[in-house]
Amino acid sequence: TSTHISCAATDADGDEIAYEWEASLGELSGQGDSVSWLAPDKPGSYVVTVHARDAYGGESQRNILINVSPADAPKLGTFLVEPIDHDMLKFESEVWDIFIGRSCSVECVVVEAEEPLTYTWSVDVGTLTSDGSNIATWEAPEERGPATITLEVTDVDGNTATGILLMYAEDCTCAF
């Protein structure tokens, strides 16, 4: 990540000012009274120093402390689950019950993240399809039992958050 840094210096005599920049780590680009600093990959505290000088030996220096920290992983909200062409889906005790062989759409709501995002869906039982977006379709197996849908959301910085959705394929219509 890069940061724009500038220095506003004045000379008491009105002399022209030359600027010199240096950094403890990271890369500086640009010249004059403003530069860009590319942070190192490692989190920590770094110092960028600017020297402002006139042609007659007048000089002033300032150190700028910059803290670099890893970006936060995406924050996931709720999963929105909707039946596809049936009404045999219900939420009970933190688990979604669905009739065997039926399908539902699953949408993950991302509350906060640095885009673009990559969505990686998986399931241990049944059939899951997705076009790489935050929405997938799950078809329950033809046998009664539990299933776990897992979604990994990765942001532009490589930070990943994981969401898990518990499903249960029911073989009795009386459950609905």
Sequence and secondary structure as in RCSB ss.txt:
>XXXX:A:sequence
TSTHISCAATDADGDEIAYEWEASLGELSGQGDSVSWLAPDKPGSYVVTVHARDAYGGESQRNILINVSPADAPK
LGTFLVEPIDHDMLKFESEVWDIFIGRSCSVECVVVEAEEPLTYTWSVDVGTLTSDGSNIATWEAPEERGPATIT
LEVTDVDGNTATGILLMYAEDCTCAF
>XXXX:A:secstr
 EEEEE     TT   EEEEEEESSSEEEEETTEEEEE  SS EEEEEEEEEEETTS EEEEEEEEEE      E
EEEEEEEESS   EEEETTEEEEETT EEEEEEEEEE  SS EEEEEESSSEEEE SSSEEEEE  SS EEEEEE
EEEE TTS EEEEEEEEEEE  GGG 
